[in-house]
Amino acid sequence: MEHAQSISKIVDGTRNTKILVVGDVMLDQYIHGSHAGQSPEAPVPVIRHQSSFSRPGGAANVALSLSSMGAQTTLIGVCGDDIYGRELQSLLQPEENLFSDIYGSADRRTTRKTRVIADKEHVLRYDEEDRHLLTPVEFEAIRPAIARTLETTDLVILQDYNKGTLTPELIRETISACQKRGIPVLVDPKRQHIESYRGATLLKPNEKELYEIAADRAISCTSLLETASEIYRSLDLQYLLVTRGAQGALLITTDGVTRYAAEQIELVDVCGAGDAVISMMSLAMCQGIPISSATRLGLHAAAVCCQHLGVYRMRASDFS
């Protein structure tokens, strides 16, 4: 009930909130079916098809969660100039509170994750993607859109899935511009460009990503806390949040360290949990909610989303 009341207040105050999401957009496809025995051709299961559908994923899922909660959301990214990119754009186009500014490029395929689910069991995922960094044409296609949107934005989210949209130059330019304007920047990072995120307001790696970052930076601390603290100091962050799944989360600020227990839930699927955390925290921070409370709300949002199969976007009705 405490979370529901807090989130209700956030939703009430979110209508005039403007959030920019920049990052890797993708198309999540789902094939649902039932187990139909073992294949005679190879030691693999046979799945009898029942239904198929697609949803926007990656940074697009974060943008959908924000807009569904009432925030005026702008999504900037790059997809392929192909059938899947056009499907992604068509799924986003009718969404209320969402302005989608996605460049369709002839130089890459649309990132596509296809999940096969049989009798509510996730049995297979296969991916199609091009992970090279933005070409000069792609970079110049989205750079002006980011600059324009920053003129009226309250908060920026950088969603990095290592698919090429967030180049070191684009990251540094965006964070620098936000610092000049006093705009908070929240980052869901990947290890490849971690140095470029120096000076961000909040960095939100999961525990596995944290240790990968530490290994790349030759940090050899003996505990999670020591490792996180060293990365926090070295990247000049305001907040570092390490999500740990069933073990909760660890938050480091200038005031010290706070540990959070995970909510006890009937876990269905962890897909999209990180998206829910950063989305809810962004909404809370835009309403002036302290970081400790924003973190609790973000973890609660993740717990709600983990009770749904597949990547799930938040809705205000989930918290009423």
ZAMARGU-4260 file (C-alpha; in steps of 0.2 Angstrom, whole numbers, plus 5000, padded with zeros to 4 digits):
<rodrens>
0) 5000/5000/5000 | 5014/5012/5004 | 5022/5009/4986 | 5004/5011/4978 | 5001/5028/4987
5) 5019/5035/4982 | 5017/5029/4964 | 5000/5037/4963 | 5007/5053/4968 | 5021/5051/4955
10) 5008/5048/4941 | 4998/5063/4946 | 5013/5074/4945 | 5020/5066/4929 | 5009/5074/4916
15) 5021/5089/4914 | 5037/5079/4915 | 5048/5078/4900 | 5060/5064/4898 | 5072/5060/4884
20) 5077/5042/4881 | 5092/5039/4869 | 5099/5021/4866 | 5097/5005/4857 | 5080/5001/4851
25) 5074/4984/4846 | 5060/4973/4841 | 5055/4959/4853 | 5046/4945/4844 | 5037/4931/4854
30) 5032/4914/4847 | 5020/4905/4859 | 5016/4886/4857 | 5015/4870/4866 | 5027/4855/4868
35) 5024/4842/4855 | 5037/4829/4859 | 5055/4826/4853 | 5060/4829/4835 | 5065/4813/4825
40) 5077/4823/4816 | 5088/4829/4830 | 5088/4829/4849 | 5077/4845/4850 | 5060/4848/4856
45) 5045/4851/4844 | 5035/4866/4848 | 5017/4867/4840 | 5014/4885/4836 | 4999/4894/4844
50) 5002/4913/4842 | 5015/4926/4837 | 5017/4944/4841 | 5029/4958/4842 | 5033/4972/4855
55) 5045/4987/4855 | 5060/4982/4866 | 5077/4989/4873 | 5076/5008/4874 | 5059/5008/4866
60) 5052/4998/4881 | 5059/5010/4893 | 5051/5024/4883 | 5034/5015/4883 | 5034/5012/4902
65) 5038/5031/4904 | 5024/5037/4892 | 5012/5024/4899 | 5014/5031/4916 | 5010/5049/4909
70) 5027/5057/4906 | 5030/5066/4890 | 5043/5055/4882 | 5054/5057/4867 | 5064/5042/4861
75) 5079/5044/4849 | 5088/5029/4841 | 5092/5020/4826 | 5085/5005/4817 | 5086/4997/4801
80) 5077/5003/4785 | 5069/4986/4784 | 5053/4977/4787 | 5056/4975/4805 | 5061/4993/4808
85) 5045/4998/4800 | 5036/4986/4811 | 5044/4994/4826 | 5040/5011/4821 | 5022/5007/4817
90) 5020/4999/4835 | 5027/5015/4843 | 5017/5028/4832 | 5000/5027/4840 | 5007/5028/4858
95) 5000/5042/4868 | 5013/5054/4877 | 5027/5047/4866 | 5037/5056/4852 | 5047/5043/4843
100) 5062/5050/4833 | 5070/5034/4826 | 5081/5035/4811 | 5079/5020/4798 | 5097/5016/4792
105) 5101/5007/4776 | 5118/5003/4785 | 5111/4991/4798 | 5098/4978/4802 | 5085/4981/4815
110) 5090/4972/4831 | 5077/4958/4833 | 5076/4946/4848 | 5064/4931/4845 | 5059/4921/4860
115) 5050/4904/4859 | 5039/4900/4873 | 5031/4883/4875 | 5018/4880/4889 | 5024/4896/4898
120) 5042/4890/4898 | 5055/4901/4889 | 5064/4887/4878 | 5074/4897/4865 | 5080/4915/4860
125) 5088/4919/4844 | 5095/4936/4839 | 5098/4946/4823 | 5108/4962/4825 | 5122/4973/4819
130) 5132/4979/4833 | 5144/4991/4824 | 5145/5009/4830 | 5135/5022/4822 | 5141/5027/4804
135) 5144/5046/4802 | 5127/5047/4792 | 5118/5039/4807 | 5127/5049/4820 | 5122/5066/4811
140) 5105/5060/4809 | 5101/5059/4827 | 5113/5071/4834 | 5103/5087/4830 | 5087/5078/4837
145) 5096/5076/4854 | 5102/5094/4855 | 5084/5100/4851 | 5076/5089/4864 | 5088/5094/4877
150) 5081/5112/4877 | 5065/5107/4885 | 5070/5090/4894 | 5069/5087/4913 | 5079/5071/4913
155) 5089/5060/4901 | 5090/5041/4901 | 5104/5033/4891 | 5100/5015/4888 | 5115/5005/4882
160) 5113/4987/4876 | 5129/4987/4866 | 5121/4988/4849 | 5130/5003/4843 | 5119/5018/4845
165) 5128/5025/4860 | 5145/5029/4854 | 5158/5037/4865 | 5157/5053/4857 | 5138/5054/4858
170) 5138/5049/4876 | 5151/5062/4881 | 5142/5076/4871 | 5125/5072/4879 | 5132/5071/4897
175) 5142/5087/4894 | 5126/5096/4887 | 5116/5090/4902 | 5129/5095/4914 | 5128/5113/4907
180) 5109/5113/4909 | 5108/5105/4925 | 5099/5090/4918 | 5101/5073/4927 | 5107/5059/4917
185) 5103/5041/4921 | 5113/5027/4913 | 5109/5008/4910 | 5127/5004/4905 | 5137/4991/4895
190) 5155/4989/4899 | 5162/4994/4882 | 5160/5013/4884 | 5161/5014/4903 | 5174/5028/4903
195) 5162/5039/4892 | 5149/5039/4906 | 5160/5049/4918 | 5150/5062/4927 | 5133/5054/4924
200) 5121/5057/4938 | 5117/5038/4941 | 5125/5023/4934 | 5114/5007/4935 | 5124/4991/4931
205) 5119/4974/4937 | 5131/4964/4948 | 5138/4954/4933 | 5141/4970/4923 | 5149/4978/4938
210) 5162/4965/4939 | 5165/4966/4920 | 5168/4984/4922 | 5180/4981/4936 | 5190/4968/4926
215) 5192/4980/4911 | 5198/4994/4923 | 5210/4982/4932 | 5201/4984/4948 | 5204/4969/4960
220) 5195/4972/4975 | 5189/4958/4986 | 5171/4962/4989 | 5156/4969/4980 | 5156/4984/4991
225) 5174/4988/4988 | 5172/4985/4969 | 5157/4996/4968 | 5165/5010/4978 | 5180/5011/4968
230) 5170/5012/4952 | 5159/5025/4960 | 5174/5036/4964 | 5184/5033/4948 | 5169/5039/4937
235) 5164/5054/4947 | 5146/5048/4949 | 5133/5056/4960 | 5124/5039/4963 | 5129/5021/4959
240) 5115/5008/4960 | 5120/4989/4958 | 5105/4978/4955 | 5108/4960/4961 | 5092/4951/4956
245) 5086/4940/4971 | 5099/4948/4982 | 5092/4965/4980 | 5103/4980/4977 | 5117/4991/4983
250) 5116/5010/4982 | 5131/5021/4984 | 5130/5040/4987 | 5140/5054/4994 | 5131/5050/5011
255) 5136/5032/5011 | 5130/5014/5006 | 5112/5007/5007 | 5108/4989/5004 | 5090/4984/4998
260) 5082/4967/5000 | 5073/4960/4985 | 5054/4959/4986 | 5047/4941/4988 | 5037/4937/4973
265) 5032/4923/4962 | 5045/4925/4949 | 5039/4922/4931 | 5052/4931/4920 | 5067/4943/4923
270) 5066/4951/4906 | 5064/4969/4907 | 5067/4971/4926 | 5081/4983/4923 | 5070/4993/4912
275) 5057/4995/4925 | 5070/5000/4938 | 5077/5015/4928 | 5060/5020/4922 | 5052/5021/4939
280) 5067/5029/4947 | 5067/5043/4933 | 5049/5047/4936 | 5052/5048/4955 | 5068/5059/4953
285) 5058/5071/4942 | 5046/5073/4956 | 5060/5077/4968 | 5059/5061/4978 | 5075/5057/4987
290) 5086/5044/4979 | 5084/5031/4993 | 5065/5031/4991 | 5067/5032/4972 | 5077/5016/4973
295) 5064/5007/4983 | 5051/5012/4970 | 5062/5006/4956 | 5065/4989/4964 | 5046/4987/4967
300) 5042/4991/4949 | 5055/4978/4944 | 5046/4965/4955 | 5029/4969/4947 | 5036/4967/4930
305) 5045/4951/4934 | 5028/4943/4937 | 5024/4944/4919 | 5030/4933/4905 | 5041/4942/4892
310) 5048/4960/4892 | 5034/4970/4901 | 5031/4989/4901 | 5024/4997/4916 | 5007/5004/4917
315) 4999/5015/4930 | 4986/5002/4933 | 5000/4990/4939 | 5002/5000/4955 | 4984/5004/4959
</rodrens>
